Amino acid sequence: MDEFQRSWLLAQLGPDTDPADLERRYFRLRSVRAVALEVLGERRAKLLADPLKVTVDGVVTMDLQENLRGIERQIEGVRQSPAPDEPGEGTEVEDAVTILATTQLVPVRRYR
């Protein structure tokens, strides 16, 4: 895994994610998108393993349903966004061609 792929993973998963764990997963899965989806899937499963809402009358209420929805939105975002190790639209060559596109300037004609 190169530095660009590691940076993309940390941007998707947060800076507190263990880089050594990401390296091990990448060695096994061979795709940064698969690594991100696996980590997010584990986070989702961990949330689902415990009750999403706990209320102690008059003391505290803890609701993790929004956290679950947030992780599910993040999973969908990773599925739809381009990963740095996958070819497709928006590759560097296509971006360079887009940047180098030119237009022809035509003088303005003034009518009286």
N, C-alpha and C positions, 0 to 999 in steps of 0.2 A: 504494500500500500504506500503510495507516495504522499507527500505533504498536502497536496491539493485535495486528495480524497479524504485524508484525515481531517482537514479543515472543514470540508463539507459535512462529514459525519458529526463533528463537534457542533457545527452550526445547527444541524437537525436535532441533535440529542442533548445539547447543553454542554457547557464547558467543564462540568464536574464529572463527566463520563470518563471512565478509566481507559486511556489510550491503549494499554497493553491488552485489555479485554477486547477492544475493537480490532486489534491486530490479530488476535487468536481467531476471532469470528471471521474476519476477512480471509484468513488462511484456509479456513474450513469451507466458507460459502462462495468465495471468489467474486463477490459483487458487493459494492458499498450500499446499494439499495437494499439488498437482502439483509445486510448487517443492520441497517437502520430499522427495517421492518421487524426483524427478530427482537431487537432491544425494545422497540415500542410495544410489540406484542407481549413481551414479558412484563412490561410495566402495566399494561392493560389487564393482564391475567392476575397480577398482584393486587390491583384495585378490586377486581371482581371476586377475589378469594375472601375478602373481608366485607362486612356490611358497608353499604354505601352511605347509610344515614344512621347515626346513633344519637339518641336524645336521652339526657338525664334530666327529668322534670325539675325545672327551676334552677338548674345548674349550668348545663352546657348542651349545645346542639352542634353536631359535626356532620356536614353534608359533603360528600365527595363526588356527587353526581356530575357536577360541572368539570371536575378533574377528568373523569372518565370521558365526557363528551370532548374535552380538549385533546386528549390523547387520540381519540377516534378521528378527530379532524386532522390531527398531525399525521396519523397513519395515511389518511386519504391524500394529504398534501405530498407526502413522500412518494406515494404511488404515482401521482400525476406529474411531479416535477422531474426534470431531466437530471440524471445522476452523472457525475463526472467521468465514470468509467464505461458509459454506454454510448455507442455512436447513435446518431439520429439528427433530428433537426437542431440547428443552432450550433453545429460544430465549429471549430476555430476557422477552418477553411471557408465555410459559408459566411461566417461573420466577417472575415477579411474581404471577401468579394463584395459584400454589402457595403462595407465601409469605403471601398475603392470605387463605388459607382459614381459616375459623373453626369452632369447635365450640360447641355449646350446653352450658352447665353446668347440671346438674340437682341439686337439694339431696338430700343423703343422708337416707333415712328410717331412723329407729332403731326397731327392734322390741323389745318387752319380753318 
